[in-house]
C-alpha cells in the first residue's frame, strides 16, 4: 500500500492520552467552575476528537484533497452551529417589543 | 482471491484493483475521499441534533441542570473508555491488515466487536434505568420536580434521540465488523488490498468521536449546578 505501517507505540501513546483526557474531564466536571465547566469539557472533547481524526483516522498522512474535504466539512458544521446560536443566544439583547 | 484475468493487450491487474482505476494508490485515494464525504454528511446529521440540544439547553438551563442528576456518569464514563479501547483495537486491526497478518487482523476485529457489544449492553442497562424511573418522554413520563415536567421531557427526548442514533450507528458498525471478520476468514484481504478494513475503521472512529462529544454534553455539564 502507499503508507508504511505506523509503530504500535504511536497508537498506544494516543490511546493513553485519550484515556487520560477522559479521566481528567470527569474529574474536572466535579469541580465548581461555573461557565468554565462547559468551556473546559468542550476543549477536552475537541482535543480528543482531533487526536482520533489525526492519528487513528490517519488524516495526517492522507492526501491534501482529503484534508481539504475534512476542513470544509468542519467549516460547514461551524456555519450550522454559529448561525443557529447567534440567533437564539442574541434574542432579548435589544430592548423593544417581543415579537416571538 | 482469484486473479482477475487481464483484458487483451493490458497488463494483469494488481489484486483488488478495479479496471477503471489507473493504479491501487488512485483507487485507495478515491475510496478514502468517498468515505470521508459520507462521514461528513453524518457530521452534519449529528450536528443538527447537537445544535438543537444546545438551543434547548440555553432556553431551559434550570430544567437541564435538574435532568443531569439523573444521568449515570459511572456507566457513561466507563462506556467512553470502552469506546476508546475499541478504537484502539480497530486501528490495530487496520495495521495488522496492512502487514498482512491474518490472525492478528481477525482477533483485533473480534475484540473491537466485543467492546462494541459491551458498550451496547451498558447502554441497555442505562435505558432500563430510565424506563424504571418513568423518564421516557410520553404519556408515562413522571418527573420529581413538577415545575420542569414539560421542559425535562424535551431534554430526555433529546437524550434518547442522540444516544439512540449513536447506538444505531454502533449496531450498524457491529454488522460491518461481522462482515469484515467473515471476509478476513475467507482470505479476502492481503497486504496489497484491505480497503474495506480501512474504510470501516474510519466509520468506527467517527462513531467514537460522536460519543466523545455526547458524553460531556449529556453527562458532565450541569452536573455541579
Interface residues (C-beta under 8 A of the other chain):
Chain A: X1 X2 X3 X5 X6 X8 X11 X12 X15 X18 X19 X22 X25 X26 X29 X30 X31 X32 X33 X37 X38 X41 X42 X44 X45 X48 X49 X52 X53 X55 X56 X57 X62 X63 X65 X66 X69 X70 X72 X73 X74 X76 X77 X80 X81 X84 X85 X88 X89
Chain B: X24 X25 X28 X29 X32 X33 X36 X37 X39 X40 X43 X44 X47 X48 X50 X51 X54 X55 X58 X59 X73 X77 X80 X81 X84 X85 X87 X88 X90 X91 X92 X95 X98 X99 X191 X192 X194 X201 X202 X205 X206 X208 X209 X212 X213 X215 X216 X217 X220 X221 X222 X223 X224
